[in-house]
């Protein structure tokens, strides 16, 4: 293995939760409500079983070769050339994923908080922190996750509690009034934009300490993340209604600005921004980690650290070039991103499992029969 360090199952579970919520804390309600309208909360709930099935497929793919990452599994199942081509496709996905997360931070900070600050300054600061995290390795990353995840959870709980006096159930009516085709599209979008992006965790699974409950904890983390996003979507609809939820990409940040309990507990949007930045940072870090490690594995290098700085410069450039503004990102990139998530997190893993079944299933059956023959 290129990396000798390992993270604990608890650290991996918390990382899975943070990657699950990540940038979705701000943009998930708008993405699903754009199609589901009043019934977006219902579509989000229906998408949870689909999402759990997606994660199960990823885990089954990992179990084919537990000591290999997604890049290495692709090369082993498809051969050197076809596997390398598929690996390049996944590396491009990881690079674009990291660039989008970084750009989301830049757009959010320059449009909501630091209005006069150039976006490149925000991006450079974030890139430097990502480089620092990658240089330190997995053990400090795991310790940081354990330290910061409770902050994210507490701030989100404060948001939900503060919004309770402002909910209005009439915003959910009429129930099931949306066309069924849009309901189906909303379910698919809700499932794959949140659960589908977790394909990136298959790059870190080989570096998780062995334990009997890793599958259970991974599924539990994704279930908790999905439940949190569904609750956030439901609160958005109950407080401001479907129209504002759909057209405000930073709806959860706007919701935090509405909280006012006794003229004392108010203006907690800084808490919300902090929770989102922590989750998005670790999601960006995992995407960038996957790109760097995958690149080293593709070219069979002995270490990945010389690739960190060039990769960071590449991702910084992509974050600048990928979108001229946040409107282009929401209207153009996100609809196509859903199709990409479906391909890389569901279709290709199923194809790889099918190839594994053909190539190694028969040999395992014949081996089992040979062991059963009495000597």
N, C-alpha and C positions, 0 to 999 in steps of 0.2 A: 504493500500500500504506500501511496505517496505521503499520507498523513499517519503518524503514529498515535496522535492524541485521539481520545474518544470522549463523547459526552454521555451523561447518564440518561436513563430513560425519562426521568422527570424533566430534565432540561430539554430533551427532544420533544416531549409532550407540550411543554410551554412554548417552545419555538414553533411547533405546528399550529398552536392556537394563535400566536401572534401573526404568523404568515397568513392564516385563515382570515383574520379580521383586517390586518394591515391597512392598506389604502381603502379597503371596502367600508371602513367606518364612515367615511365622508361620502363616497360616491355610490354605494350599493343601493340606498333607497331611491335615488334618481334613476338608476339603471333599470330597476324592476318596475317602478311606477310608470315609466315611459310607455310600457306595453300593458301592464296590468291595471292601471288606473285605480279605481276604488278597491279592486280585488287583489292588489299587489301583495298584501300581507298573506292572503290565502295561497297565492302562487308561490311565495317564498316558503311557506310551510310544506307545500307539496313537493318542492324541490329538495327538501332535506333527505328523504330516502334515496332519491337519485344521486345526491352528492355522496352519501355513505357508500353506495354501490361503486361509485367512481373511485373512492379511496380504497375500497376492498380490492378492486382491480389493480391499483397501483401496488398494494401490499403483496398480492399474488405474484406480480411481476418481480418484485424484489426478492421473494422467497425462491424464485427459480435459481438464483445465484446470490445468496445472502451477502457474500463478501465483495460483490461487484456493484459499481454504480450504474446508473442508467446508460451512460456512454459505453461502459465496458460490456454491459449486457447486450447492447445493440450490436457491438462488434463480434461478440461471441456467438450470437444467434444467427446473424446475417452474413458473417464472414467479414474479411478485412475491408473490401471495397464498398459493398452495399452498407455495411455497418458504419463505416466512416462517413459516408454521405448522409445517412440518417443522423449521425452524431453531430455533423456540421449544422444540420437543421435545428437540432435541439440547442446547440450552442448559440445559434442566432436568436432563438426564442428566449434564452436566458439573458442574453445581452440586451435585447429589446425590452424585456421585462424589467431589468434593472434600470434602464434608461427612462422608462415610463414612470416608475416609482419615484425616481429622482426628480423628474420633470414635474410630477404632481406636487411634490414638496415645494419646488421653486414657484410654480404658479400660485399655489395656495398662500405662501408666505408673502409674495409680492402683490397679491390682490386683496388680501384680508388683513395683514398685520404690518409688514414693512413696505408701505406703498411707494416709497421713494428709493428703495434699494434696487439696484440692477439685479436681474435674475441670475446672472452669471456668478455674482458674489455668493448668493445662497447655494448655488449648485457646487461651487468650489469648496465651500465649508463642509457640505455634506459628503462630497467625494473624499476629502481629506480624512473625515471621521471613518468612512468605510475602509480606506486604505489602512488606517491604524488598526481597525478591528481585524482585518484579514492578516496583517503582519503578526499580530499577537497570537493567533491560532484559535483552536476550538475551545480549549479550557477556559480562557478569559471570556469568550463569547457566551459559553454556557453559564458561567457565574453571573454575567451581566443580565442574562435572560431571567434567571431566578430572582434577581434583585429588582428588576424593572417591571416584570409582568404584573405583580400586585398593584402597582401604581395605575396601570391601564385599566384593570378591572375596577378598582375603587372609583376612579374618575367617571367611568361609564355608569356605574351604579348611582353615583351622585346625580348624573344627568337624568336617569330614569326617575329617581325620587323627586327631583326638582320639577319635572314635567307633569307629575300626577295631577296637580290642581288645574292644569290647562287642557286636559283631554276632553274631547267632544266626540261621542260615538256617532253622531249624525254624519260625520265626514266619511264614514264607511258605507253609507247608503247611496244608492240601492245595491244590495248584495247580489253578486254574480250577474251584473248587468253588462259586463264586457263581453265582446265576441269571443267565442271559444278558441278561435285560431290565435288571437292575441294572448289569451290565457295560457295556451300551450307554449307560445314563444316566451312569455314571461317566466314560466316554470323552468324552461330550458336555460334562459339567460341567468336566472337566479341561481341555478345549480352549478353551471359551468364557470361563471365569472368568480364565484367564491371557492367552490371545491376544486374546480378544474385546475386552477393555478397551483395547487399543491403538488403537481407533478414534480416540482422542484425539490421536494423532500426526498425523492428517490436518490438524489445525489449525495445526501448526507446519511442515509440509513446505514450504509456499511460502517460508519464511524460512530454508531450508537452501541453502547455496552449491551452485551447479550442479557436477555432476561425473559421470563415466561409471559410477561404481560404487555409486551411492546405493541402487539396488535390491538389489544383492548384499549390501551392508553391512547394510541393514535386515533382510533375511531371515536373515543370519548372526547378528545381534544377538538376534533373536527365537528362533532355534534354540538359541543358547547359553543364553538365559534359560530356555527350556523344558527343556533338558537339566539345568540346575541344579535346577529345581524337581522334576523326576523323580528326580534323585539324592537330593534332600532327602527326598522321600517314601519312597524305597527304604530309606534309612538309618533313617528313623523306624520303618518296619515291622520292619527287622532288629534294631533295638535294643530297642524296647518292645512291639512287636506291634500288631496292628490295633485291639484294643479301646482301649488308651490313646491311640493315634494319633487315633482317631475322636473320643474324648471330651475331648481336651485341645486347645483351640483354639490355645494357644501352645506347640505341641509342640516346635518347634525351640529355643525358649528353655529348655524343660525338658530337652531333650537336652544342651544346653550345660552344664547344672548337673550332669550325670552324669559328665562327663569328669574323670578323675583318673589321670594317668600318673606313677607314681613319687612320689606325694604332692608333686609339684612343679608339673606342668602341670595345673592344675585351676581351677574356678570362673571360667570364661571367659564366663559369661553376659552380662557387661557388654559384651564384644566383640560378641556376637550382637545384643544390644539396639542397639548403636551402628550395626551394619550395617543392621538393619531400619529404624531411624529415618532414616538417610541416604536409603535407597531410597524409603521412604514419603514423606519430605519432597519429593523431586523429583517423585514421582507426584502428590502433592497440588498442588505448584506448577504442573505442567502442566495439571491439571484446572482450576485457578483461572485460569491464563493463558488457556486455551481459552474459559472462560466470559466473561471480561472482553473478550477480543478479538472473540469471536463476537457479544457484545452491541453492541460498537461497530460491527461490520460490519453487523449487522442494521438498526441505525438510521442507518447511513452517517455516522458521526461522523469527525472528522478526527484525533482522538487518543483513546487509551483510558485514559490515566492518571487523569482525574477519576472514572472508574468503579471504580477499585481499592478505595478505602475503603468505599463503599457495598456493593460486592460482597463484601468481606471480612466486613462486619457481617452480611450476609444469610447467608453460608456458616457463620459462627459460630453464628447462630441455628438454622440447619438441623442443625448437628452436635449441638446440645443437644436439639432436638425429635425427631430422627429415631429415637431408640431410648431407652427408659428404662434399659436395662442391656445387658450383653454377651450374655446368654442370649437375650433377645428378638432381638438382631441376628443371632445364628447360626441360630436356629430359624425366624425369620420372614422376615427381609430377604434372606438369602443364597439360599434356594431361588428366590425371585421374581427376584432379581438375575440369575440365570443366563438366565432367559427374556428379560429385558431386554437382556442382552448379545447374545443370539442375534438379537434384532430389530434393534438399532442397528448391530451390526458385520457382519452377514451379509445379512439379508433386505433392509433398506433400501439398503445399497450395491449389491446386485444389482439392485434395482429402479431405482436411479439410472443404473446402467450400461445397463440395458435402455432407459430413456428416452433416454439419450444415443445409443444405437445407432439408435433410431427417428428422432430429430430431426436428428442430424448425420451418421449413417452414409451416408445416401443422397446428401447433398450432397457428401461427400468422394469417393464413388464417381463421381458425375457430373463433379466437378472433375478427377479423375484421368483419366477418359475424354477429356475436353476437351483435356487437356494431351498426350494420346497422338495426337490427330488431327493429321496433317501439314498444314502451312500451304502 
